[in-house]
Amino acid sequence: MLQVPVPSVQIIRAILREYHAATHTAEVEPVLGPASLVGEIPVLMSCRPDLLTAGRQVAVLTWSDVGGLVLGPYGAAPDDPPNAGDADTVDGIHASATATANKLLALNASSKLPASITGDADTVDGIHAAAAAAANKLLALDGSAKLPASITGDADTVDSIHAATTPTGNKLLAMNANAKFPTHTIEGSLTVEGGLNVGVEGAFGSKIIIDGLVSAHVNIADDAVSIYDPSGSYGGFMVLCASAGQGAIWAWINARATATGTFCVKLDGHANVEVTTGVLIGTTGTDGKLTVSTHTDGKIYIENRLGATRSIRMTRMA
């Protein structure tokens, strides 16, 4: 009978001197016995490379007729499942609970980053930025910290204040279709630099009232009349023709416009201003003159028969 020699097999401890990831082999030095380096021997396929660190003890299966096989770390705690536990670094970078240079920043207890983030992000909520106005992009401020383009659209508020087309408490007042502010009352002091011009074409429909002093303006065509509602039954007022070269045509008048006791008295002024009572229709007064009248309907009538359209200003003390 043919006798086949059976090679002896044993497991020894060795120190891992170098691991070769490309071939999954290792160089080891036995712990017992002569200090000799065993050349590249294969590593068990199920042994993970991250466990094979130089200087670590490993278990090695050896045969008498051939080399050996590195089984895995010797004396190490079980590592199951793989990659569980607390790693020292991630891709060689340590972590930190607070913002620290060259460290990964962990989320806080609210699952949010515990610090402000600076730097150059690719997008914000998936939207890119641009230095000039561009569709579907965030618009960056310019070098003066201002938007480099006009902004159009309908904002909900301006500095948290809503707007309104009529005077409303705690709201911004919009101009009307004529680019003028609608009628409203100003409480407190009003300081105007450079003059204040109040007027409306065709009728005394716009005026300013300050402590009973009323100022209004209207353009009246030749042989036409404008009607003013004084919001008061009597008082004194001045009428002035403000057209170029016509400033000398003025009058100071004391008047009353009530159902009874109506009067209109010229106290001083130019000869081309006359006064009367009753309704004026445009050609009632003397041709070539400006006629002022009060009527029982409570209104003041100003009729222009000066030969051309005239700009009339009236200031009344209520």
TIKOLLUM-856066 format. One record per residue (C-alpha): x, y, z; residue number from 1; chain; residue in one letter. Coordinates in Angstrom, 1 decimal. Example, Ala and Ser with C-alpha at 12.3 -4.5 7.8 and 13.67 -1.06 7.14 Angstrom:
BEGIN
<xx->12.3, yy->-4.5, zz->7.8, k->1, c->A, r->a>
<xx->13.7, yy->-1.1, zz->7.1, k->2, c->A, r->s>
//
This chain:
BEGIN
<xx->0.0, yy->0.0, zz->0.0, k->1, c->A, r->m>
<xx->1.2, yy->3.5, zz->-0.9, k->2, c->A, r->l>
<xx->1.7, yy->5.7, zz->2.1, k->3, c->A, r->q>
<xx->1.0, yy->9.4, zz->1.5, k->4, c->A, r->v>
<xx->2.6, yy->11.7, zz->4.1, k->5, c->A, r->p>
<xx->0.1, yy->14.0, zz->5.8, k->6, c->A, r->v>
<xx->1.5, yy->17.5, zz->6.3, k->7, c->A, r->p>
<xx->1.3, yy->18.9, zz->9.8, k->8, c->A, r->s>
<xx->-1.1, yy->21.8, zz->10.4, k->9, c->A, r->v>
<xx->-0.9, yy->24.4, zz->13.2, k->10, c->A, r->q>
<xx->-2.2, yy->27.8, zz->14.2, k->11, c->A, r->i>
<xx->0.3, yy->30.3, zz->15.5, k->12, c->A, r->i>
<xx->0.3, yy->33.8, zz->16.6, k->13, c->A, r->r>
<xx->2.2, yy->36.4, zz->14.6, k->14, c->A, r->a>
<xx->2.8, yy->40.1, zz->14.4, k->15, c->A, r->i>
<xx->1.5, yy->41.8, zz->11.2, k->16, c->A, r->l>
<xx->4.3, yy->43.8, zz->9.8, k->17, c->A, r->r>
<xx->2.8, yy->44.9, zz->6.5, k->18, c->A, r->e>
<xx->-0.5, yy->44.4, zz->4.6, k->19, c->A, r->y>
<xx->-0.7, yy->44.6, zz->0.8, k->20, c->A, r->h>
<xx->-4.2, yy->45.7, zz->-0.2, k->21, c->A, r->a>
<xx->-3.7, yy->45.1, zz->-3.9, k->22, c->A, r->a>
<xx->-3.1, yy->41.4, zz->-3.5, k->23, c->A, r->t>
<xx->-4.8, yy->40.9, zz->-0.1, k->24, c->A, r->h>
<xx->-1.6, yy->39.4, zz->1.3, k->25, c->A, r->t>
<xx->0.5, yy->40.1, zz->4.4, k->26, c->A, r->a>
<xx->4.0, yy->39.9, zz->5.8, k->27, c->A, r->e>
<xx->4.0, yy->38.5, zz->9.4, k->28, c->A, r->v>
<xx->6.6, yy->37.6, zz->12.1, k->29, c->A, r->e>
<xx->5.8, yy->34.6, zz->14.4, k->30, c->A, r->p>
<xx->5.6, yy->35.5, zz->18.1, k->31, c->A, r->v>
<xx->7.3, yy->32.3, zz->19.2, k->32, c->A, r->l>
<xx->10.3, yy->30.9, zz->17.5, k->33, c->A, r->g>
<xx->13.1, yy->32.5, zz->15.5, k->34, c->A, r->p>
<xx->12.5, yy->36.1, zz->14.6, k->35, c->A, r->a>
<xx->12.1, yy->35.6, zz->10.9, k->36, c->A, r->s>
<xx->9.8, yy->37.4, zz->8.5, k->37, c->A, r->l>
<xx->7.3, yy->35.2, zz->6.7, k->38, c->A, r->v>
<xx->6.9, yy->36.6, zz->3.2, k->39, c->A, r->g>
<xx->3.7, yy->37.6, zz->1.5, k->40, c->A, r->e>
<xx->1.1, yy->35.0, zz->2.5, k->41, c->A, r->i>
<xx->-2.6, yy->35.2, zz->1.6, k->42, c->A, r->p>
<xx->-5.2, yy->36.6, zz->4.0, k->43, c->A, r->v>
<xx->-8.6, yy->34.9, zz->4.5, k->44, c->A, r->l>
<xx->-11.0, yy->36.5, zz->2.1, k->45, c->A, r->m>
<xx->-13.6, yy->37.3, zz->4.8, k->46, c->A, r->s>
<xx->-11.0, yy->39.3, zz->6.8, k->47, c->A, r->c>
<xx->-11.5, yy->43.0, zz->6.3, k->48, c->A, r->r>
<xx->-8.6, yy->45.1, zz->5.2, k->49, c->A, r->p>
<xx->-9.3, yy->47.8, zz->7.9, k->50, c->A, r->d>
<xx->-8.5, yy->45.2, zz->10.6, k->51, c->A, r->l>
<xx->-5.1, yy->44.5, zz->9.2, k->52, c->A, r->l>
<xx->-3.0, yy->47.3, zz->10.8, k->53, c->A, r->t>
<xx->0.8, yy->47.0, zz->11.2, k->54, c->A, r->a>
<xx->1.9, yy->45.8, zz->14.6, k->55, c->A, r->g>
<xx->-1.3, yy->44.0, zz->15.4, k->56, c->A, r->r>
<xx->-1.2, yy->40.3, zz->16.4, k->57, c->A, r->q>
<xx->-2.9, yy->38.0, zz->14.0, k->58, c->A, r->v>
<xx->-3.7, yy->34.2, zz->13.9, k->59, c->A, r->a>
<xx->-1.9, yy->32.4, zz->11.2, k->60, c->A, r->v>
<xx->-2.7, yy->28.9, zz->9.9, k->61, c->A, r->l>
<xx->0.4, yy->27.1, zz->8.7, k->62, c->A, r->t>
<xx->1.2, yy->23.8, zz->6.9, k->63, c->A, r->w>
<xx->4.5, yy->22.0, zz->7.0, k->64, c->A, r->s>
<xx->4.6, yy->21.6, zz->3.2, k->65, c->A, r->d>
<xx->3.5, yy->25.1, zz->2.1, k->66, c->A, r->v>
<xx->3.2, yy->28.6, zz->3.6, k->67, c->A, r->g>
<xx->0.3, yy->29.8, zz->5.6, k->68, c->A, r->g>
<xx->-2.9, yy->31.8, zz->5.7, k->69, c->A, r->l>
<xx->-3.7, yy->34.8, zz->7.8, k->70, c->A, r->v>
<xx->-7.0, yy->34.1, zz->9.5, k->71, c->A, r->l>
<xx->-7.6, yy->37.5, zz->11.1, k->72, c->A, r->g>
<xx->-6.8, yy->39.6, zz->14.2, k->73, c->A, r->p>
<xx->-5.8, yy->37.6, zz->17.4, k->74, c->A, r->y>
<xx->-7.4, yy->38.6, zz->20.7, k->75, c->A, r->g>
<xx->-9.7, yy->41.2, zz->19.2, k->76, c->A, r->a>
<xx->-13.3, yy->41.7, zz->20.2, k->77, c->A, r->a>
<xx->-15.9, yy->40.5, zz->17.7, k->78, c->A, r->p>
<xx->-16.7, yy->43.2, zz->15.1, k->79, c->A, r->d>
<xx->-20.2, yy->42.3, zz->14.0, k->80, c->A, r->d>
<xx->-21.9, yy->43.9, zz->12.2, k->81, c->A, r->p>
<xx->-19.0, yy->45.3, zz->10.1, k->82, c->A, r->p>
<xx->-18.4, yy->49.1, zz->10.4, k->83, c->A, r->n>
<xx->-20.4, yy->49.4, zz->13.6, k->84, c->A, r->a>
<xx->-19.2, yy->51.5, zz->16.5, k->85, c->A, r->g>
<xx->-17.4, yy->54.8, zz->16.9, k->86, c->A, r->d>
<xx->-14.8, yy->55.5, zz->14.2, k->87, c->A, r->a>
<xx->-11.9, yy->57.7, zz->14.9, k->88, c->A, r->d>
<xx->-12.2, yy->59.7, zz->11.7, k->89, c->A, r->t>
<xx->-14.1, yy->59.8, zz->8.4, k->90, c->A, r->v>
<xx->-11.8, yy->59.9, zz->5.5, k->91, c->A, r->d>
<xx->-9.1, yy->61.0, zz->7.9, k->92, c->A, r->g>
<xx->-11.1, yy->63.9, zz->9.3, k->93, c->A, r->i>
<xx->-12.1, yy->64.2, zz->12.9, k->94, c->A, r->h>
<xx->-15.6, yy->65.4, zz->14.0, k->95, c->A, r->a>
<xx->-16.6, yy->68.1, zz->16.5, k->96, c->A, r->s>
<xx->-19.8, yy->69.2, zz->18.2, k->97, c->A, r->a>
<xx->-18.8, yy->72.9, zz->17.7, k->98, c->A, r->t>
<xx->-17.5, yy->74.7, zz->14.6, k->99, c->A, r->a>
<xx->-13.8, yy->73.9, zz->14.5, k->100, c->A, r->t>
<xx->-11.3, yy->74.4, zz->11.7, k->101, c->A, r->a>
<xx->-10.7, yy->71.3, zz->9.6, k->102, c->A, r->n>
<xx->-13.3, yy->69.2, zz->11.5, k->103, c->A, r->k>
<xx->-16.7, yy->67.8, zz->10.6, k->104, c->A, r->l>
<xx->-19.5, yy->69.6, zz->12.3, k->105, c->A, r->l>
<xx->-22.2, yy->67.4, zz->13.9, k->106, c->A, r->a>
<xx->-25.9, yy->68.4, zz->14.1, k->107, c->A, r->l>
<xx->-27.2, yy->69.5, zz->17.4, k->108, c->A, r->n>
<xx->-30.1, yy->68.0, zz->19.4, k->109, c->A, r->a>
<xx->-32.6, yy->69.7, zz->17.1, k->110, c->A, r->s>
<xx->-31.0, yy->68.1, zz->14.1, k->111, c->A, r->s>
<xx->-29.7, yy->71.5, zz->12.9, k->112, c->A, r->k>
<xx->-26.2, yy->72.8, zz->12.4, k->113, c->A, r->l>
<xx->-25.1, yy->74.7, zz->15.6, k->114, c->A, r->p>
<xx->-23.4, yy->77.5, zz->13.7, k->115, c->A, r->a>
<xx->-23.7, yy->79.9, zz->10.8, k->116, c->A, r->s>
<xx->-22.4, yy->78.6, zz->7.5, k->117, c->A, r->i>
<xx->-20.1, yy->80.8, zz->5.4, k->118, c->A, r->t>
<xx->-18.5, yy->80.1, zz->2.1, k->119, c->A, r->g>
<xx->-19.5, yy->79.6, zz->-1.5, k->120, c->A, r->d>
<xx->-22.4, yy->77.2, zz->-1.8, k->121, c->A, r->a>
<xx->-23.4, yy->76.0, zz->-5.3, k->122, c->A, r->d>
<xx->-27.1, yy->76.7, zz->-4.7, k->123, c->A, r->t>
<xx->-29.6, yy->77.9, zz->-2.1, k->124, c->A, r->v>
<xx->-32.6, yy->75.6, zz->-2.0, k->125, c->A, r->d>
<xx->-31.6, yy->74.4, zz->-5.4, k->126, c->A, r->g>
<xx->-31.6, yy->77.9, zz->-6.9, k->127, c->A, r->i>
<xx->-28.4, yy->79.4, zz->-8.4, k->128, c->A, r->h>
<xx->-27.4, yy->83.0, zz->-7.9, k->129, c->A, r->a>
<xx->-26.5, yy->85.7, zz->-10.4, k->130, c->A, r->a>
<xx->-24.9, yy->89.2, zz->-10.2, k->131, c->A, r->a>
<xx->-27.4, yy->90.5, zz->-12.9, k->132, c->A, r->a>
<xx->-31.1, yy->90.0, zz->-13.1, k->133, c->A, r->a>
<xx->-31.8, yy->86.5, zz->-14.6, k->134, c->A, r->a>
<xx->-34.8, yy->84.3, zz->-14.7, k->135, c->A, r->a>
<xx->-35.1, yy->81.7, zz->-11.9, k->136, c->A, r->n>
<xx->-32.0, yy->82.9, zz->-10.1, k->137, c->A, r->k>
<xx->-31.3, yy->84.7, zz->-6.9, k->138, c->A, r->l>
<xx->-30.2, yy->88.4, zz->-7.4, k->139, c->A, r->l>
<xx->-27.1, yy->89.4, zz->-5.5, k->140, c->A, r->a>
<xx->-26.5, yy->92.8, zz->-4.1, k->141, c->A, r->l>
<xx->-24.0, yy->95.0, zz->-5.9, k->142, c->A, r->d>
<xx->-20.8, yy->96.7, zz->-4.4, k->143, c->A, r->g>
<xx->-23.0, yy->99.3, zz->-2.7, k->144, c->A, r->s>
<xx->-25.1, yy->96.6, zz->-1.0, k->145, c->A, r->a>
<xx->-28.1, yy->97.5, zz->-3.2, k->146, c->A, r->k>
<xx->-30.0, yy->95.5, zz->-5.7, k->147, c->A, r->l>
<xx->-28.5, yy->96.1, zz->-9.2, k->148, c->A, r->p>
<xx->-31.9, yy->96.2, zz->-10.9, k->149, c->A, r->a>
<xx->-35.4, yy->97.4, zz->-10.6, k->150, c->A, r->s>
<xx->-37.8, yy->95.1, zz->-8.8, k->151, c->A, r->i>
<xx->-41.3, yy->94.7, zz->-10.0, k->152, c->A, r->t>
<xx->-44.2, yy->92.7, zz->-8.6, k->153, c->A, r->g>
<xx->-46.7, yy->92.9, zz->-5.9, k->154, c->A, r->d>
<xx->-45.2, yy->92.8, zz->-2.4, k->155, c->A, r->a>
<xx->-47.4, yy->92.0, zz->0.6, k->156, c->A, r->d>
<xx->-46.0, yy->94.7, zz->2.8, k->157, c->A, r->t>
<xx->-43.3, yy->97.4, zz->2.9, k->158, c->A, r->v>
<xx->-41.4, yy->97.2, zz->6.2, k->159, c->A, r->d>
<xx->-44.3, yy->95.0, zz->7.4, k->160, c->A, r->s>
<xx->-46.8, yy->97.8, zz->6.6, k->161, c->A, r->i>
<xx->-49.7, yy->97.2, zz->4.2, k->162, c->A, r->h>
<xx->-50.9, yy->99.8, zz->1.7, k->163, c->A, r->a>
<xx->-54.4, yy->101.2, zz->0.9, k->164, c->A, r->a>
<xx->-56.0, yy->103.3, zz->-1.8, k->165, c->A, r->t>
<xx->-58.0, yy->105.3, zz->0.8, k->166, c->A, r->t>
<xx->-56.8, yy->106.8, zz->4.1, k->167, c->A, r->p>
<xx->-56.7, yy->103.9, zz->6.5, k->168, c->A, r->t>
<xx->-55.1, yy->103.7, zz->10.0, k->169, c->A, r->g>
<xx->-51.6, yy->102.3, zz->10.1, k->170, c->A, r->n>
<xx->-51.4, yy->101.8, zz->6.3, k->171, c->A, r->k>
<xx->-49.4, yy->103.4, zz->3.5, k->172, c->A, r->l>
<xx->-51.6, yy->105.7, zz->1.3, k->173, c->A, r->l>
<xx->-51.3, yy->105.1, zz->-2.4, k->174, c->A, r->a>
<xx->-51.6, yy->107.9, zz->-5.0, k->175, c->A, r->m>
<xx->-54.7, yy->108.0, zz->-7.1, k->176, c->A, r->n>
<xx->-55.0, yy->107.6, zz->-10.9, k->177, c->A, r->a>
<xx->-53.8, yy->111.3, zz->-11.3, k->178, c->A, r->n>
<xx->-50.6, yy->110.6, zz->-9.4, k->179, c->A, r->a>
<xx->-51.9, yy->112.7, zz->-6.5, k->180, c->A, r->k>
<xx->-52.7, yy->111.8, zz->-2.9, k->181, c->A, r->f>
<xx->-56.5, yy->111.4, zz->-2.3, k->182, c->A, r->p>
<xx->-58.2, yy->113.7, zz->0.2, k->183, c->A, r->t>
<xx->-57.0, yy->113.1, zz->3.7, k->184, c->A, r->h>
<xx->-56.2, yy->114.8, zz->7.0, k->185, c->A, r->t>
<xx->-52.7, yy->115.4, zz->8.4, k->186, c->A, r->i>
<xx->-52.5, yy->115.4, zz->12.2, k->187, c->A, r->e>
<xx->-49.7, yy->117.3, zz->13.8, k->188, c->A, r->g>
<xx->-47.2, yy->119.7, zz->12.1, k->189, c->A, r->s>
<xx->-46.5, yy->119.8, zz->8.4, k->190, c->A, r->l>
<xx->-43.3, yy->121.3, zz->7.1, k->191, c->A, r->t>
<xx->-43.0, yy->121.8, zz->3.3, k->192, c->A, r->v>
<xx->-39.7, yy->122.9, zz->1.7, k->193, c->A, r->e>
<xx->-39.8, yy->124.4, zz->-1.7, k->194, c->A, r->g>
<xx->-43.5, yy->125.5, zz->-1.7, k->195, c->A, r->g>
<xx->-46.8, yy->123.6, zz->-1.7, k->196, c->A, r->l>
<xx->-48.9, yy->123.5, zz->-4.9, k->197, c->A, r->n>
<xx->-52.5, yy->122.2, zz->-4.6, k->198, c->A, r->v>
<xx->-54.9, yy->122.3, zz->-7.5, k->199, c->A, r->g>
<xx->-57.2, yy->120.5, zz->-9.9, k->200, c->A, r->v>
<xx->-58.3, yy->121.1, zz->-13.5, k->201, c->A, r->e>
<xx->-61.8, yy->122.3, zz->-14.1, k->202, c->A, r->g>
<xx->-63.3, yy->122.6, zz->-10.6, k->203, c->A, r->a>
<xx->-62.3, yy->123.4, zz->-7.1, k->204, c->A, r->f>
<xx->-62.3, yy->119.7, zz->-6.2, k->205, c->A, r->g>
<xx->-59.0, yy->119.8, zz->-4.4, k->206, c->A, r->s>
<xx->-57.9, yy->122.0, zz->-1.6, k->207, c->A, r->k>
<xx->-55.6, yy->122.1, zz->1.5, k->208, c->A, r->i>
<xx->-56.9, yy->123.1, zz->4.9, k->209, c->A, r->i>
<xx->-54.6, yy->124.2, zz->7.7, k->210, c->A, r->i>
<xx->-56.2, yy->125.6, zz->10.9, k->211, c->A, r->d>
<xx->-59.2, yy->127.0, zz->8.9, k->212, c->A, r->g>
<xx->-57.0, yy->128.5, zz->6.2, k->213, c->A, r->l>
<xx->-58.1, yy->127.0, zz->2.8, k->214, c->A, r->v>
<xx->-56.0, yy->127.3, zz->-0.3, k->215, c->A, r->s>
<xx->-57.2, yy->126.1, zz->-3.7, k->216, c->A, r->a>
<xx->-56.4, yy->126.5, zz->-7.4, k->217, c->A, r->h>
<xx->-58.3, yy->126.0, zz->-10.7, k->218, c->A, r->v>
<xx->-58.0, yy->126.8, zz->-14.4, k->219, c->A, r->n>
<xx->-61.2, yy->128.4, zz->-15.8, k->220, c->A, r->i>
<xx->-61.8, yy->128.8, zz->-19.5, k->221, c->A, r->a>
<xx->-63.2, yy->132.0, zz->-20.9, k->222, c->A, r->d>
<xx->-66.9, yy->132.5, zz->-20.4, k->223, c->A, r->d>
<xx->-67.0, yy->129.5, zz->-18.0, k->224, c->A, r->a>
<xx->-67.6, yy->129.2, zz->-14.3, k->225, c->A, r->v>
<xx->-66.1, yy->127.2, zz->-11.4, k->226, c->A, r->s>
<xx->-68.0, yy->126.4, zz->-8.2, k->227, c->A, r->i>
<xx->-66.3, yy->126.2, zz->-4.9, k->228, c->A, r->y>
<xx->-67.9, yy->124.6, zz->-1.8, k->229, c->A, r->d>
<xx->-66.4, yy->126.4, zz->1.2, k->230, c->A, r->p>
<xx->-67.5, yy->123.9, zz->3.8, k->231, c->A, r->s>
<xx->-68.6, yy->126.9, zz->5.9, k->232, c->A, r->g>
<xx->-71.2, yy->129.5, zz->5.6, k->233, c->A, r->s>
<xx->-69.1, yy->132.7, zz->5.8, k->234, c->A, r->y>
<xx->-65.7, yy->134.2, zz->6.0, k->235, c->A, r->g>
<xx->-63.1, yy->136.3, zz->4.1, k->236, c->A, r->g>
<xx->-61.1, yy->135.2, zz->1.1, k->237, c->A, r->f>
<xx->-58.7, yy->136.4, zz->-1.6, k->238, c->A, r->m>
<xx->-59.1, yy->135.7, zz->-5.3, k->239, c->A, r->v>
<xx->-56.0, yy->136.1, zz->-7.5, k->240, c->A, r->l>
<xx->-55.5, yy->135.6, zz->-11.2, k->241, c->A, r->c>
<xx->-52.3, yy->133.7, zz->-11.3, k->242, c->A, r->a>
<xx->-51.8, yy->133.5, zz->-15.1, k->243, c->A, r->s>
<xx->-48.7, yy->135.2, zz->-16.6, k->244, c->A, r->a>
<xx->-49.1, yy->138.9, zz->-16.7, k->245, c->A, r->g>
<xx->-52.4, yy->138.9, zz->-14.8, k->246, c->A, r->q>
<xx->-51.1, yy->139.0, zz->-11.2, k->247, c->A, r->g>
<xx->-52.6, yy->142.5, zz->-10.7, k->248, c->A, r->a>
<xx->-56.1, yy->141.1, zz->-11.0, k->249, c->A, r->i>
<xx->-57.1, yy->140.3, zz->-7.4, k->250, c->A, r->w>
<xx->-59.6, yy->141.1, zz->-4.8, k->251, c->A, r->a>
<xx->-60.2, yy->140.7, zz->-1.0, k->252, c->A, r->w>
<xx->-63.8, yy->139.7, zz->-0.4, k->253, c->A, r->i>
<xx->-66.0, yy->139.2, zz->2.7, k->254, c->A, r->n>
<xx->-68.9, yy->136.8, zz->1.9, k->255, c->A, r->a>
<xx->-71.7, yy->134.7, zz->3.3, k->256, c->A, r->r>
<xx->-73.5, yy->131.9, zz->1.6, k->257, c->A, r->a>
<xx->-76.5, yy->130.7, zz->3.4, k->258, c->A, r->t>
<xx->-80.2, yy->130.2, zz->2.7, k->259, c->A, r->a>
<xx->-80.9, yy->133.6, zz->4.3, k->260, c->A, r->t>
<xx->-78.7, yy->136.6, zz->4.6, k->261, c->A, r->g>
<xx->-76.4, yy->135.9, zz->1.6, k->262, c->A, r->t>
<xx->-74.0, yy->138.6, zz->0.7, k->263, c->A, r->f>
<xx->-70.7, yy->139.1, zz->-1.1, k->264, c->A, r->c>
<xx->-68.7, yy->142.3, zz->-0.5, k->265, c->A, r->v>
<xx->-65.5, yy->143.4, zz->-2.2, k->266, c->A, r->k>
<xx->-63.2, yy->145.0, zz->0.4, k->267, c->A, r->l>
<xx->-60.3, yy->145.8, zz->-1.9, k->268, c->A, r->d>
<xx->-58.8, yy->144.8, zz->-5.2, k->269, c->A, r->g>
<xx->-58.5, yy->145.3, zz->-8.9, k->270, c->A, r->h>
<xx->-61.2, yy->147.0, zz->-11.0, k->271, c->A, r->a>
<xx->-61.6, yy->143.9, zz->-13.2, k->272, c->A, r->n>
<xx->-62.9, yy->141.9, zz->-10.3, k->273, c->A, r->v>
<xx->-66.6, yy->142.4, zz->-9.5, k->274, c->A, r->e>
<xx->-68.9, yy->140.7, zz->-6.9, k->275, c->A, r->v>
<xx->-72.6, yy->139.8, zz->-6.8, k->276, c->A, r->t>
<xx->-74.9, yy->137.2, zz->-5.4, k->277, c->A, r->t>
<xx->-76.8, yy->134.4, zz->-7.2, k->278, c->A, r->g>
<xx->-75.9, yy->131.6, zz->-9.6, k->279, c->A, r->v>
<xx->-73.3, yy->132.4, zz->-12.3, k->280, c->A, r->l>
<xx->-73.5, yy->130.5, zz->-15.6, k->281, c->A, r->i>
<xx->-70.4, yy->131.7, zz->-17.5, k->282, c->A, r->g>
<xx->-71.8, yy->134.8, zz->-19.2, k->283, c->A, r->t>
<xx->-73.7, yy->136.3, zz->-16.3, k->284, c->A, r->t>
<xx->-71.1, yy->138.9, zz->-15.2, k->285, c->A, r->g>
<xx->-69.6, yy->141.8, zz->-17.1, k->286, c->A, r->t>
<xx->-67.5, yy->140.9, zz->-20.2, k->287, c->A, r->d>
<xx->-63.8, yy->141.6, zz->-19.5, k->288, c->A, r->g>
<xx->-64.1, yy->141.0, zz->-15.8, k->289, c->A, r->k>
<xx->-63.8, yy->138.2, zz->-13.2, k->290, c->A, r->l>
<xx->-67.0, yy->137.9, zz->-11.3, k->291, c->A, r->t>
<xx->-67.3, yy->136.3, zz->-7.8, k->292, c->A, r->v>
<xx->-70.7, yy->135.4, zz->-6.3, k->293, c->A, r->s>
<xx->-72.2, yy->133.7, zz->-3.3, k->294, c->A, r->t>
<xx->-75.6, yy->131.9, zz->-3.4, k->295, c->A, r->h>
<xx->-78.2, yy->130.4, zz->-1.0, k->296, c->A, r->t>
<xx->-77.0, yy->126.9, zz->-2.0, k->297, c->A, r->d>
<xx->-73.9, yy->127.6, zz->0.2, k->298, c->A, r->g>
<xx->-71.4, yy->127.8, zz->-2.7, k->299, c->A, r->k>
<xx->-69.1, yy->130.4, zz->-4.1, k->300, c->A, r->i>
<xx->-69.1, yy->130.9, zz->-7.9, k->301, c->A, r->y>
<xx->-66.2, yy->132.3, zz->-9.9, k->302, c->A, r->i>
<xx->-66.8, yy->133.3, zz->-13.5, k->303, c->A, r->e>
<xx->-64.1, yy->134.1, zz->-16.0, k->304, c->A, r->n>
<xx->-64.9, yy->136.7, zz->-18.7, k->305, c->A, r->r>
<xx->-61.3, yy->138.0, zz->-19.1, k->306, c->A, r->l>
<xx->-61.0, yy->136.8, zz->-22.7, k->307, c->A, r->g>
<xx->-58.9, yy->133.6, zz->-22.2, k->308, c->A, r->a>
<xx->-58.4, yy->130.7, zz->-19.9, k->309, c->A, r->t>
<xx->-57.1, yy->132.0, zz->-16.6, k->310, c->A, r->r>
<xx->-55.4, yy->130.3, zz->-13.6, k->311, c->A, r->s>
<xx->-57.3, yy->131.3, zz->-10.5, k->312, c->A, r->i>
<xx->-56.1, yy->130.9, zz->-6.9, k->313, c->A, r->r>
<xx->-58.2, yy->131.4, zz->-3.9, k->314, c->A, r->m>
<xx->-57.2, yy->131.6, zz->-0.2, k->315, c->A, r->t>
<xx->-60.0, yy->131.6, zz->2.3, k->316, c->A, r->r>
<xx->-60.1, yy->132.1, zz->6.1, k->317, c->A, r->m>
<xx->-62.9, yy->130.1, zz->7.5, k->318, c->A, r->a>
//
